[in-house]
Amino acid sequence: MHELAICQALIDQVTTVARSNGAQRVSNITLDVGPLSGVVPELLANAFTVAAAGTLAEAAGLTINPAPVRVWCKSCQAESDAKVNRLVCAACGDWRTVLRSGDELLLRSVVLEEVDPAPTLQDSEEKRHV
């Protein structure tokens, strides 16, 4: 199951982003996953729980957005939606197309949280004197 290895790499990347931004927690991760990426979204979601355990992203939600399959036609220059097993131009029917999207596994966004520091004894004393 290569989805676990993908999730482990994702957690490494997200942890780096969190630490470089001074965050103590990750609350949500959003991915775009195309049907031609070779990744099964359901398996990715299951593997995420295992990979995130004990990390800054342990309590994070994982949002997986399906990416559309789109092609660009060399003949008529149109860009159109296509099917996974039929990458032909929807405008003219030509088979000479270039894949524009549908094979991606893209980290779209990361929501980070900063944890408020615990109040110190001095903070508590200042509040009582106010």
VEXTI-292109 format. One record per atom (N, C-alpha, C): z, y negated, x. Coordinates in nm, 4 decimals, always signed. Each point is the difference from the previous one (the first is absolute). Layout:
REM residues N
Z:Y:X
Z:Y:X
...
END
This chain:
REM residues 130
Z:Y:X
+0.0000:+0.1172:+0.0856
+0.0000:-0.1172:-0.0856
+0.0000:-0.1236:+0.0903
-0.1151:-0.0599:+0.0208
-0.0095:-0.1163:+0.0871
+0.0553:-0.1263:-0.0644
+0.0301:+0.0039:-0.1307
+0.0582:-0.1154:-0.0665
+0.1364:-0.0357:+0.0596
+0.0767:+0.1002:+0.0458
+0.1293:-0.0275:+0.0622
-0.0190:-0.0773:+0.1303
-0.0958:+0.0405:+0.0811
-0.0286:-0.0724:+0.1249
-0.0458:-0.1424:-0.0299
-0.0787:-0.0181:-0.1040
-0.0449:-0.1335:-0.0397
+0.1200:-0.0839:-0.0426
+0.0905:+0.0573:-0.0770
+0.1188:-0.0731:-0.0444
+0.0917:-0.0349:+0.1166
+0.0115:+0.0895:+0.0958
+0.0831:-0.0297:+0.1170
-0.0580:-0.1181:+0.0782
-0.1311:-0.0035:+0.0149
-0.0649:-0.1132:+0.0674
+0.0156:-0.1275:-0.0827
-0.0084:+0.0122:-0.1314
+0.0189:-0.1144:-0.0893
+0.1415:-0.0554:+0.0140
+0.0992:+0.0867:+0.0027
+0.1393:-0.0435:+0.0148
+0.0194:-0.0689:+0.1347
-0.0600:+0.0522:+0.1048
+0.0082:-0.0652:+0.1317
-0.0572:-0.1417:-0.0069
-0.1153:-0.0138:-0.0634
-0.0652:-0.1310:-0.0113
+0.0842:-0.0960:-0.0835
+0.0513:+0.0478:-0.1116
+0.0801:-0.0836:-0.0889
+0.1318:-0.0394:+0.0669
+0.0607:+0.0910:+0.0741
+0.1244:-0.0299:+0.0722
-0.0241:-0.1091:+0.1034
-0.1111:+0.0069:+0.0693
-0.0349:-0.1029:+0.0973
-0.0151:-0.1357:-0.0682
-0.0678:-0.0027:-0.1137
-0.0174:-0.1242:-0.0758
+0.1357:-0.0537:-0.0454
+0.0851:+0.0873:-0.0515
+0.1320:-0.0415:-0.0492
+0.0843:-0.0586:+0.1128
+0.0052:+0.0688:+0.1112
+0.0813:-0.0478:+0.1126
-0.0530:-0.1305:+0.0579
-0.1311:-0.0135:+0.0090
-0.0563:-0.1235:+0.0557
+0.0212:-0.1192:-0.0931
+0.0318:+0.0263:-0.1265
+0.0271:-0.1068:-0.0961
+0.1483:-0.0140:-0.0323
+0.0845:+0.0716:+0.0721
+0.1439:-0.0117:-0.0201
+0.0521:+0.0599:-0.1293
-0.0733:+0.0932:-0.0582
+0.0428:+0.0625:-0.1257
+0.0843:+0.1243:+0.0283
+0.0939:+0.0241:-0.0879
+0.0837:+0.1188:+0.0129
-0.0439:+0.1133:-0.0917
-0.0838:-0.0324:-0.0969
-0.0456:+0.1000:-0.0947
-0.1434:-0.0262:-0.0431
-0.0655:+0.1062:-0.0399
-0.1329:-0.0084:-0.0605
+0.0173:+0.0428:-0.1445
-0.0437:-0.0832:-0.0946
+0.0198:+0.0362:-0.1405
-0.1256:+0.0563:-0.0661
-0.1178:-0.0332:+0.0527
-0.1226:+0.0573:-0.0583
-0.1137:-0.0021:+0.1012
-0.0821:+0.1020:-0.0094
-0.1195:+0.0123:+0.0829
-0.1165:+0.0267:-0.0941
-0.1085:-0.0746:+0.0185
-0.1183:+0.0189:-0.0832
-0.1165:+0.0430:+0.0876
-0.0654:+0.1077:-0.0415
-0.1160:+0.0544:+0.0714
-0.1210:+0.0008:-0.0914
-0.1183:-0.0151:+0.0583
-0.1264:+0.0255:-0.0693
-0.0537:+0.1308:+0.0584
-0.0279:+0.0960:-0.0871
-0.0477:+0.1312:+0.0448
-0.1296:+0.0331:-0.0732
-0.1055:+0.0166:+0.0768
-0.1294:+0.0356:-0.0577
-0.0138:+0.1501:-0.0169
-0.0789:+0.0423:-0.0962
-0.0177:+0.1430:-0.0242
-0.0742:+0.0725:+0.1130
-0.0661:-0.0746:+0.0872
-0.0705:+0.0600:+0.1131
+0.0815:-0.0081:+0.1292
+0.1264:-0.0397:-0.0092
+0.0849:-0.0163:+0.1180
+0.0500:+0.1331:+0.0558
-0.0060:+0.1045:-0.0789
+0.0534:+0.1288:+0.0435
+0.1492:+0.0129:-0.0247
+0.0571:-0.0974:-0.0721
+0.1431:-0.0005:-0.0293
+0.0180:+0.0226:-0.1498
+0.0923:+0.0890:-0.0343
+0.0320:+0.0268:-0.1403
+0.1200:-0.0877:-0.0366
-0.0174:-0.0980:-0.0901
+0.1087:-0.0925:-0.0318
+0.1311:+0.0677:-0.0418
-0.0078:+0.1059:-0.0774
+0.1216:+0.0685:-0.0448
+0.0751:+0.0620:+0.1179
-0.0733:+0.0589:+0.0932
+0.0635:+0.0580:+0.1186
+0.0556:-0.1097:+0.0903
-0.0694:-0.1123:+0.0065
+0.0471:-0.1134:+0.0787
+0.1324:-0.0515:-0.0557
+0.0093:-0.0118:-0.1311
+0.1234:-0.0469:-0.0647
+0.1161:+0.0955:+0.0276
-0.0258:+0.1299:-0.0054
+0.1053:+0.0979:+0.0285
+0.0426:-0.0046:+0.1461
-0.0945:-0.0131:+0.0888
+0.0299:-0.0048:+0.1433
+0.0726:-0.1285:+0.0371
-0.0241:-0.1072:-0.0730
+0.0635:-0.1281:+0.0284
+0.1520:+0.0117:-0.0090
+0.0489:+0.0697:-0.0998
+0.1449:+0.0165:-0.0173
+0.0621:+0.0652:+0.1226
-0.0650:+0.1010:+0.0530
+0.0502:+0.0707:+0.1181
-0.0082:-0.0900:+0.1227
-0.1120:-0.0666:+0.0194
-0.0209:-0.0834:+0.1189
+0.0920:-0.1223:+0.0006
+0.0315:-0.0537:-0.1169
+0.0802:-0.1226:-0.0086
+0.1502:+0.0254:+0.0118
+0.0427:+0.1241:-0.0153
+0.1439:+0.0313:+0.0038
+0.0621:-0.0473:+0.1311
+0.1101:-0.0745:-0.0116
+0.0721:-0.0473:+0.1171
-0.0623:-0.1196:+0.0709
-0.0992:-0.0645:-0.0621
-0.0679:-0.1146:+0.0617
+0.0258:-0.1263:-0.0831
-0.0517:-0.1113:+0.0463
+0.0111:-0.1258:-0.0749
-0.0718:+0.0073:-0.1349
-0.0897:+0.0951:-0.0145
-0.0784:+0.0145:-0.1229
+0.0519:+0.1118:-0.0901
+0.1208:+0.0480:+0.0268
+0.0532:+0.1139:-0.0753
+0.0025:-0.0246:-0.1508
+0.0372:-0.1196:-0.0421
+0.0086:-0.0302:-0.1430
-0.1253:-0.0700:-0.0524
-0.1020:-0.0096:+0.0815
-0.1215:-0.0728:-0.0392
-0.0815:+0.0766:-0.1029
-0.0622:-0.0762:-0.0871
-0.0967:+0.0575:-0.0918
-0.1354:+0.0073:+0.0696
-0.0820:+0.0915:-0.0443
-0.1348:+0.0137:+0.0545
-0.0986:-0.0164:-0.1140
-0.0832:-0.1024:+0.0117
-0.1040:-0.0247:-0.0999
-0.1333:+0.0389:+0.0622
-0.0718:+0.0898:-0.0673
-0.1299:+0.0445:+0.0502
-0.1075:-0.0444:-0.0987
-0.0856:-0.0904:+0.0460
-0.1110:-0.0483:-0.0821
-0.1264:+0.0767:+0.0360
-0.0687:+0.0549:-0.0997
-0.1262:+0.0675:+0.0304
-0.1080:-0.1028:+0.0346
-0.0725:+0.0265:+0.1058
-0.1096:-0.0887:+0.0403
-0.1306:+0.0537:-0.0589
-0.0851:-0.0881:-0.0498
-0.1262:+0.0453:-0.0582
-0.0998:+0.0429:+0.1064
-0.0902:+0.0875:-0.0395
-0.1110:+0.0373:+0.0877
-0.1131:-0.0980:-0.0306
-0.0403:-0.0762:+0.1025
-0.1071:-0.0977:-0.0150
-0.1009:+0.0186:+0.1112
-0.1265:-0.0177:-0.0358
-0.1085:+0.0128:+0.0975
-0.0887:-0.1246:-0.0043
-0.0690:-0.0237:+0.1128
-0.0985:-0.1067:+0.0101
-0.1354:+0.0667:+0.0223
-0.0969:-0.0424:-0.0769
-0.1330:+0.0617:+0.0040
-0.0884:-0.0686:+0.1025
-0.0602:+0.0803:+0.0890
-0.0924:-0.0536:+0.1008
-0.1317:-0.0447:-0.0626
-0.0352:+0.0579:-0.1142
-0.1280:-0.0333:-0.0632
+0.0053:-0.1287:-0.0813
+0.0950:-0.0070:-0.0926
+0.0030:-0.1158:-0.0908
+0.1122:-0.0991:+0.0333
+0.0788:+0.0296:+0.1019
+0.1074:-0.0889:+0.0460
+0.1154:-0.0152:-0.0997
+0.0070:+0.0853:-0.1006
+0.1078:-0.0090:-0.0997
+0.1224:+0.0758:+0.0487
+0.1163:-0.0495:-0.0395
+0.1235:+0.0734:+0.0236
+0.0493:+0.0487:-0.1345
+0.0372:+0.1278:-0.0058
+0.0398:+0.0561:-0.1290
+0.1029:+0.1108:+0.0177
+0.0642:+0.0344:-0.1116
+0.0924:+0.1129:-0.0012
-0.0805:+0.1290:+0.0105
+0.0621:+0.0996:+0.0586
-0.0654:+0.1309:+0.0124
+0.1039:+0.1087:-0.0249
-0.0474:+0.1202:-0.0134
+0.0889:+0.1146:-0.0179
+0.0202:+0.0674:+0.1352
+0.1131:+0.0680:+0.0131
+0.0353:+0.0657:+0.1254
-0.1107:+0.0922:+0.0487
-0.0589:+0.0757:-0.0890
-0.1024:+0.0965:+0.0386
-0.1425:-0.0485:-0.0293
-0.0149:-0.1289:-0.0260
-0.1324:-0.0557:-0.0296
-0.0046:-0.1452:+0.0463
-0.0243:-0.0190:+0.1289
+0.0024:-0.1322:+0.0611
-0.1368:-0.0681:-0.0077
-0.0516:-0.0111:-0.1212
-0.1301:-0.0631:-0.0215
+0.0191:-0.1380:-0.0624
-0.1002:-0.0826:+0.0136
+0.0038:-0.1354:-0.0544
-0.0033:+0.0060:-0.1533
+0.0928:-0.0697:-0.0630
+0.0030:-0.0037:-0.1468
-0.1113:-0.0894:-0.0551
-0.0519:-0.0913:+0.0828
-0.1037:-0.0923:-0.0464
-0.1387:+0.0630:+0.0013
-0.0363:+0.0673:+0.1125
-0.1372:+0.0523:+0.0106
-0.0059:+0.1519:+0.0168
+0.1141:+0.0638:+0.0239
+0.0028:+0.1459:+0.0132
-0.0324:+0.0514:+0.1390
-0.0228:-0.0880:+0.0964
-0.0345:+0.0427:+0.1354
+0.1209:+0.0666:+0.0664
-0.0274:+0.0959:+0.0848
+0.1055:+0.0733:+0.0708
+0.0320:-0.0613:+0.1361
-0.0808:-0.0955:+0.0438
+0.0238:-0.0644:+0.1309
+0.1014:-0.1135:-0.0156
+0.1261:+0.0380:+0.0029
+0.1085:-0.0954:-0.0216
+0.0973:+0.0021:+0.1172
+0.0805:-0.1044:+0.0058
+0.1055:-0.0111:+0.0999
+0.1322:-0.0078:-0.0759
+0.0949:+0.0807:+0.0394
+0.1306:+0.0002:-0.0643
+0.0735:-0.1293:+0.0330
+0.0435:-0.0726:-0.1022
+0.0745:-0.1253:+0.0185
+0.1502:+0.0210:-0.0181
+0.0389:+0.0877:-0.0915
+0.1420:+0.0311:-0.0189
+0.0130:+0.1363:-0.0654
+0.1191:+0.0549:+0.0151
+0.0270:+0.1308:-0.0583
+0.0539:+0.0980:+0.1016
-0.0120:-0.0349:+0.1296
+0.0500:+0.0896:+0.1037
+0.1225:-0.0572:+0.0719
+0.0563:-0.1083:-0.0562
+0.1091:-0.0659:+0.0697
+0.1380:+0.0562:-0.0330
+0.0886:-0.0180:+0.0956
+0.1437:+0.0196:-0.0162
+0.0588:-0.1261:+0.0613
+0.0329:-0.0959:-0.0857
+0.0322:-0.1346:+0.0439
+0.1408:-0.0393:-0.0418
+0.0770:-0.0487:+0.0960
+0.1314:-0.0558:-0.0306
-0.0242:-0.1391:-0.0571
+0.0189:-0.0150:-0.1294
-0.0299:-0.1254:-0.0701
+0.1143:-0.1010:+0.0132
+0.1248:+0.0461:-0.0211
+0.1119:-0.0930:+0.0097
+0.1307:+0.0739:+0.0244
+0.0962:-0.0757:+0.0546
+0.1345:+0.0507:+0.0247
+0.0963:-0.1066:-0.0503
+0.0937:+0.0396:-0.0841
+0.1024:-0.0927:-0.0484
+0.1268:+0.0261:+0.0793
+0.0461:-0.1048:+0.0686
+0.1160:+0.0109:+0.0876
+0.1205:-0.0678:-0.0637
+0.1187:+0.0470:+0.0372
+0.1244:-0.0595:-0.0484
+0.0896:-0.0345:+0.1168
+0.0638:-0.1136:-0.0114
+0.1046:-0.0363:+0.0942
+0.1314:+0.0235:-0.0715
+0.0935:+0.0640:+0.0662
+0.1301:+0.0265:-0.0589
+0.0901:-0.1174:+0.0342
+0.0672:-0.0560:-0.1026
+0.0936:-0.1089:+0.0258
+0.1143:+0.0527:+0.0855
+0.0374:-0.0758:+0.1016
+0.1105:+0.0461:+0.0837
+0.1289:+0.0039:-0.0812
+0.0878:+0.0912:+0.0354
+0.1288:+0.0113:-0.0682
+0.0807:-0.1260:+0.0263
+0.0689:-0.0515:-0.1009
+0.0781:-0.1210:+0.0216
+0.1113:+0.0253:+0.1023
+0.0206:-0.0993:+0.0837
+0.1050:+0.0124:+0.1005
+0.1307:-0.0523:-0.0581
+0.1090:+0.0219:+0.0699
+0.1302:-0.0496:-0.0416
-0.0028:-0.1517:-0.0087
-0.0687:-0.0643:+0.0939
-0.0098:-0.1454:+0.0009
-0.0730:-0.0493:-0.1251
-0.1079:+0.0706:-0.0431
-0.0729:-0.0378:-0.1213
+0.0912:+0.0074:-0.1214
+0.0823:+0.1044:-0.0069
+0.0904:+0.0178:-0.1136
+0.1035:-0.1103:-0.0035
+0.0543:-0.0381:+0.1168
+0.0999:-0.1063:+0.0066
-0.0592:-0.1333:-0.0400
-0.1262:-0.0266:+0.0425
-0.0650:-0.1254:-0.0360
-0.0214:-0.0083:-0.1499
-0.0331:+0.1099:-0.0648
-0.0226:-0.0004:-0.1450
+0.1311:-0.0271:-0.0744
+0.1139:+0.0499:+0.0522
+0.1278:-0.0214:-0.0673
+0.0447:-0.1460:+0.0105
-0.0374:-0.0675:+0.1065
+0.0435:-0.1373:+0.0208
-0.0877:-0.1007:-0.0721
-0.1033:+0.0422:-0.0628
-0.0924:-0.0917:-0.0668
+0.0518:-0.0390:-0.1350
END
